[in-house]
Amino acid sequence: MAYRSYRTVSFVLKYSLAAVIACAVFLALIPLNSPPPVTARQAAATPTALPAPRWGPEIIHFRADTGRSGVFDTPAIQDQPVIQWRSELGDFFLGTPLVVDGVLYTGGSNGSVYAIDAANGSVLWSVGGFEAVETALAVAGDVLIVGGFSSTVQALDRRDGTVIWSVDTSTFVFAAPLIKDNQVYIATYDSLLALDLETGSLEWESDTGDEMGFASSPALADDTLYVTTPAGLLAFDRTTGQERWRIPAETQFWGLAVTEDLVVAGSSAGFLFAYDQQSGKQQWAFKANHLGEDNIWSAPAVDGDRLYVGNSDRFVYALETSSGQPVWTFETAGTAVSDPVVSDGVVYVSDSNHALPDGPRHLYALDAHTGEKLWTFELNSTLLTTPALGDHGLYITTITGEILALE
């Protein structure tokens, strides 16, 4: 395990109150024998600065929580949805938006982060400089944590996009941040970092030992962080950064999620594996409908005794969490399946077709218990991301630069 020196942390000072009071006096034209009346112009209003940002207690993560369960406490859309609004921003969106207090936060490939009104799709603010933001973000109170291909992690005031602190990571970030107990955990191309939430100062840094990079956003159970790499599945002590165990992989590991006592992750060999959290011992393995030499698994969604996962064989699978036994399967119309998300007994998942550069893509709503299709929403696009769930509907982004609200 290699430990590196502290990164350079730059702070951006903000929230100073600037008071500007302007008074002007002018003389009106009057007769020469009259005293000159004086009119005082009303003093300009003092601009009101935002109060200092709150760093909690609300924490909002990609895939709902620190375990990346993909299960949301939002109302289900049981019937065919309709488009409430669509917004074209001329950017590529690859990260799933976060929905917080009626605002969507998402990043695009042009290196910008956007705050979008969830009610009508209007842009509230945007800030650039990240080169590309191809992953989801994280929110702690009034603070938005962002990483990108600019090899930096930044904390932004989510109310106006002002930079609070910025940290150089040396390599690019394409995994969603994880926040716990005033620390931010970031997986870069070759390192796992722990940063102080309020200052950005480096607490510890660990690398994979093989310079192969991380393939998933980190997930947390108790005091252990789990993350996949092309070389295997790794577990780290979140307080020290010490590696606890690793599972070498002959093929690429992909997205993961943690259950009550398991870590579930898929490999490109077509297997979905479950490992004991404490020991790393394999508990079960499930083989997909193998249609090719390489299979890409989505990150699983874990809802109690059921988990839901997609594969590049075009199927969505529901499995028993404890045993990996299949419960039902659903065949999509595409060649790849997004990360499923679940709310109120409904599984939402989208498909893509890598063989066709453009054409119909589909968002499905499936009954979580039976796999029955409740509805399909079709859209011409190159790629549909994992939908974001909110209290008043769901939101999808496309690689052609659109954001749509469905209700």
FENRA-V565780 format. One record per backbone hydrogen bond with DSSP energy under -1.0 kcal/mol. NH is the residue of the N-H (numbers start at 1). CO is the residue of the C=O. If there is no record, write none. Layout:
# FENRA-V565780
[[NH | CO] [NH | CO]]
This chain:
# FENRA-V565780
[[10 | 166] [12 | 164] [34 | 31] [39 | 26] [41 | 24] [60 | 139] [64 | 61] [65 | 63] [68 | 65] [70 | 63] [72 | 342] [74 | 72] [84 | 405] [87 | 403] [89 | 401] [93 | 398] [98 | 105] [100 | 103] [103 | 100] [104 | 116] [105 | 98] [106 | 114] [108 | 112] [109 | 92] [111 | 108] [113 | 127] [114 | 106] [115 | 125] [116 | 104] [117 | 122] [118 | 102] [121 | 117] [124 | 115] [125 | 115] [127 | 113] [130 | 111] [132 | 130] [133 | 108] [138 | 145] [139 | 60] [140 | 143] [141 | 58] [142 | 54] [143 | 140] [144 | 156] [145 | 138] [146 | 154] [148 | 152] [149 | 132] [150 | 130] [151 | 148] [153 | 167] [154 | 146] [155 | 165] [156 | 144] [157 | 162] [158 | 142] [160 | 157] [161 | 157] [164 | 155] [165 | 155] [166 | 10] [167 | 153] [168 | 8] [169 | 151] [171 | 169] [173 | 148] [178 | 185] [180 | 183] [183 | 180] [184 | 195] [185 | 178] [186 | 193] [188 | 191] [189 | 172] [192 | 206] [193 | 186] [194 | 204] [195 | 184] [196 | 201] [197 | 182] [200 | 196] [203 | 194] [204 | 194] [206 | 192] [215 | 228] [219 | 226] [220 | 66] [221 | 224] [224 | 221] [225 | 236] [226 | 219] [227 | 234] [229 | 232] [233 | 247] [234 | 227] [235 | 245] [236 | 225] [237 | 242] [238 | 223] [241 | 237] [244 | 235] [245 | 235] [247 | 233] [249 | 231] [253 | 229] [254 | 266] [257 | 264] [258 | 67] [259 | 262] [263 | 275] [264 | 257] [265 | 273] [266 | 255] [267 | 271] [268 | 252] [270 | 267] [272 | 286] [273 | 265] [274 | 284] [275 | 263] [276 | 281] [277 | 261] [280 | 276] [283 | 274] [284 | 274] [286 | 272] [288 | 270] [290 | 288] [295 | 268] [298 | 310] [301 | 308] [302 | 69] [303 | 306] [306 | 303] [307 | 319] [308 | 301] [309 | 317] [311 | 315] [312 | 296] [314 | 311] [316 | 330] [317 | 309] [318 | 328] [319 | 307] [320 | 325] [321 | 305] [324 | 320] [327 | 318] [328 | 318] [330 | 316] [332 | 314] [335 | 352] [336 | 352] [338 | 350] [341 | 348] [342 | 70] [343 | 346] [346 | 343] [347 | 366] [348 | 341] [349 | 364] [351 | 362] [352 | 336] [356 | 353] [361 | 379] [363 | 377] [364 | 349] [365 | 375] [366 | 347] [367 | 372] [368 | 345] [371 | 367] [374 | 365] [375 | 365] [377 | 363] [379 | 361] [381 | 359] [385 | 397] [388 | 395] [390 | 393] [394 | 406] [395 | 388] [396 | 404] [398 | 402] [399 | 383] [401 | 398] [403 | 87] [404 | 396] [405 | 85] [406 | 394] [407 | 82]]
